[in-house]
Amino acid sequence: MSLAAVVFDLDYTLAVPDRDRQTLLDEATAAAGGRDIDRSEYLTEHQKNRATETRTPIFEGLLSTGDPAEAARAYREGINDALVPVDGVPELVEELRTQYRVGLLTDGPVQAQQGKLETLGWTDLFDSVVVTGSLAAGKPDGRAFEAVLGELGVAAGAAVYVGDNPDADIRGAKDAGMVAVQVLGDRFERAPEADGYIDRDQLADDLRAFLSQQAGWR
């Protein structure tokens, strides 16, 4: 089957904060008058509150003192201020859209993820954007991948998913029937299930090279 679509993950695939998330989290809870929260605590609570508009329910589950809404606001703004796009992303996506349908499937609260796209100037960059905070399930659940494939109007076997997380991105995409390409940075080891690997620092060139090897690219 010829490839008809390319779908990207967002965080640590197309954009990376230039400050570590634990520091940003500490600053947000301090601004809200709350206790220090370890990043692992936050991620555990995040998993319990996948379908949400903002991060407020996450902080409500973590803070016994302080203002959860203020913590959510401060954390969102801190991440947005620290966000740095990977080189060449807009040009790559615009080029791909001449050949493919191009989508974005990103985990997180709706307001947080849309705010990142606004900060990056990417609100109109993709043919379709699906934020799992608006869904009943996030990655690696197959329903998340089905949602973006449905919006793009393509079959799973005709789509490539590009992301960094071995479980959420690579295994999730493979289980959904997609071709999966892992972006290698400094967070994860190679996922053996991946169909290809690309260096985040060379994302545009490496992805072009991968796609050029696939049937239907030309």
SULMO-V870771 format. One record per backbone hydrogen bond with DSSP energy under -1.0 kcal/mol. NH is the residue of the N-H (numbers start at 1). CO is the residue of the C=O. If there is no record, write none. Layout:
NH|CO, NH|CO
This chain:
3|215, 4|158, 5|158, 6|101, 7|160, 8|103, 9|162, 12|15, 13|10, 14|10, 15|10, 16|84, 18|82, 24|20, 25|21, 26|22, 27|23, 28|24, 29|25, 30|26, 31|27, 32|28, 33|30, 34|29, 42|38, 43|39, 44|40, 45|41, 46|42, 47|43, 49|46, 52|50, 59|55, 60|56, 61|57, 63|59, 67|32, 71|67, 72|68, 73|69, 74|70, 75|71, 76|72, 77|73, 78|74, 79|75, 80|76, 81|77, 82|78, 84|16, 86|14, 89|86, 92|88, 93|89, 94|90, 95|91, 96|92, 97|93, 98|95, 99|96, 100|96, 101|4, 103|6, 104|128, 105|8, 106|130, 110|52, 111|53, 113|109, 114|110, 115|111, 116|112, 117|113, 118|114, 119|115, 120|116, 122|117, 125|122, 127|102, 128|102, 130|104, 132|106, 133|108, 134|131, 135|132, 141|138, 144|141, 146|142, 147|143, 148|144, 149|145, 150|146, 151|147, 152|148, 153|149, 154|149, 158|155, 159|156, 160|5, 161|179, 162|7, 163|181, 169|165, 170|165, 171|166, 172|167, 173|169, 174|170, 175|171, 176|172, 177|174, 178|173, 179|159, 181|161, 182|196, 183|163, 184|198, 194|191, 195|180, 198|182, 200|184, 202|199, 203|200, 206|202, 207|203, 208|204, 209|205, 210|206, 211|207, 212|208, 214|211, 217|214
